[in-house]
Amino acid sequence: MASPGRSWRGRRGQYRGGLPRRGPPRGPPPRDREMPAPPDDLDSRELEAEGKKIVIEVKSNEQGRFFKIIERQSQGPGRGRVIFSVETGQTFRPILDSLVAEHERLGPSDENASSERLKTENFSQGRRRFYVDLRQNPRGRFLKLTQLTPGGRTFVAIPGDGLLKFQEMFCQLLDEFGSSDYSPPGSPQEQLPSSREVRAGSKSFFFDVERNDRGVYVRLTEVLRNYGRRTHINVPHSCWSRMSEVFSQLNQEIPYDAGSASGSGSEDN
């Protein structure tokens, strides 16, 4: 009699289930994949404030140099990280300067202060969006740097007591590694245009110019801010001039003023 959990099959005396499969695995053999080379570590700085360790690393790979900002507990693994290119660091620098200046202007934080966002800025790199918030809560003031990508959200929080030191370290690394004459191996010398954003009602449209093995294209992303939904299309560079002409013609043929009440409702469609 067959043991519990096994079923008898045929006259060959084989059990179905419970026995390991014999013979070679089914399906095609795995393909050998060439793993990308690990990034080179160029330099790093760190600070400790309010029980946290903030690390700024500068690395380099086949796409170029980039910053990696990591937040850790003084004793423990990494908690959050934000990554952007050294070129994007040039955009982040004046934003950092502005928020640190606001932090200094406000003076010591109030222990009875309510949780609120005091000042906010943002910047972008391709499909990545970065939000920089100066915030406060009953534990003090801090800078929150958030990275938003199609794959999710990560952030680091830099305590107010360490903001001046963080600003100093970041600017030193940017001055040292932010040279515009650096070009990674195999990359084109020309710089692609920076991202653009157009807002219409509850929608945002992002224009990100990117490059792949077939050439330059613009990735047009529509984001519904209230619902977090996003869709996108890729338009090759060869079509830009013609599409610009079509938009211009359509704009001239609109039978009403697009800014009037009769047309404003279409922004949320």
Secondary structure, 3 states (H helix, E strand, C coil): CCCCCCEEECCCCEEECCCCCCCCCCCCCCCCCCCCCCCEEEEEEEEEECCEEEEEEEEEECCEEEEEEEEEECCCCEEEEEEEEHHHHHHHHHHHHHHHHHHHHHCCCCCCCCCEEEEEEEEEECCEEEEEEEEEECCEEEEEEEEEECCEEEEEEEEHHHHHHHHHHHHHHHHHHCCCCCCCCCCCCCCCCCCEEEEECCEEEEEEEEEECCEEEEEEEEEECCCCEEEEEEEEHHHHHHHHHHHHHHHHHCCCCCCCHHHHHHHHC
